[in-house]
C-alpha cells in the first residue's frame, strides 16, 4: 500500500494504492486525519486501490466525519471497481461525495 | 482454554471439518496478526478462482474470509499476539466452504451482529460484509479444543 499526498491549490489530494487492510489502514487513517486537520479540502484518489476492507472504510468514514465537523470538504475520486463494491456494500456510496476525476472534484462548488 | 493449540488439536480440528461430498482445497494455520492477512487473501483468492468462481464472486469471498479473520484478531483474541487461526477450505460441485477457527474463549454468537447501516460511524461493518458476501455464514459448534468456528459457504458462480 502506498499513500502519497500532493497539493493542488487549496486542495490536498491523497492518492492511495494497493491493498488497504488491517495492517495498512492505520497509516491511511493518520494521513487523512492530518490533511483534514489542516482545514484544507481533501480529495482521496482511489483509482489504484486494489482492495479495501472494513478497517480501511472506517478510516475514510472517520476522516469524512472529522471534515464535516470542521466544515471542510472531503471527497473521493476515481474509485476503483473493487473499492466501489465495498462502499456500496456499506451503503457509503450514497454518503460520500464521489468524483470522476481530481479536476472535477476541485471544480465542485459544494 | 489455551490459545496456543498443539498439532494434535489442529489435526483434530481439520479432521472434524471433513464432510462427505466435499474436497479439501487447503487447511491453513496462521498467526493471528494483521500482517498475515495478505497471505490469507492470496490463498483464498487462488482457491476460489481454481474452483471456477468469477472475479466478482472471488472478491466477495476474499473480503468475507479476511473480515472473519479480522474479527478473530481484534475481538476473539483482543489483539494479543502469539495466537493462531485455522482456515479450512473445501469445495463440492456447487459451493465452496470456509471454516475459520480460533482457540480463544468461546464467544456468544448472539452478541455478534451487524450494526445498523443508517448510523454513519467508523467500524462495525465486518459482520455485515460477511453476511452480504456469503450465501451462508453461521457460528457452528466447534470441535473439541477449538474456541469458535465460523462456517461460511458461497455458491460457485
Boltz contact constraints between the chains, C-beta under 6 A:
constraints:
  - contact:
      token1: [A, 21]
      token2: [B, 37]
      max_distance: 6.0
  - contact:
      token1: [A, 22]
      token2: [B, 34]
      max_distance: 6.0
  - contact:
      token1: [A, 22]
      token2: [B, 37]
      max_distance: 6.0
  - contact:
      token1: [A, 22]
      token2: [B, 70]
      max_distance: 6.0
  - contact:
      token1: [A, 23]
      token2: [B, 34]
      max_distance: 6.0
  - contact:
      token1: [A, 23]
      token2: [B, 35]
      max_distance: 6.0
  - contact:
      token1: [A, 53]
      token2: [B, 66]
      max_distance: 6.0
  - contact:
      token1: [A, 54]
      token2: [B, 67]
      max_distance: 6.0
  - contact:
      token1: [A, 54]
      token2: [B, 125]
      max_distance: 6.0
  - contact:
      token1: [A, 54]
      token2: [B, 126]
      max_distance: 6.0
  - contact:
      token1: [A, 54]
      token2: [B, 129]
      max_distance: 6.0
  - contact:
      token1: [A, 58]
      token2: [B, 122]
      max_distance: 6.0
  - contact:
      token1: [A, 58]
      token2: [B, 123]
      max_distance: 6.0
  - contact:
      token1: [A, 61]
      token2: [B, 122]
      max_distance: 6.0
  - contact:
      token1: [A, 62]
      token2: [B, 122]
      max_distance: 6.0
  - contact:
      token1: [A, 82]
      token2: [B, 59]
      max_distance: 6.0
  - contact:
      token1: [A, 89]
      token2: [B, 129]
      max_distance: 6.0
  - contact:
      token1: [A, 89]
      token2: [B, 132]
      max_distance: 6.0
  - contact:
      token1: [A, 90]
      token2: [B, 125]
      max_distance: 6.0
  - contact:
      token1: [A, 91]
      token2: [B, 117]
      max_distance: 6.0
  - contact:
      token1: [A, 95]
      token2: [B, 120]
      max_distance: 6.0
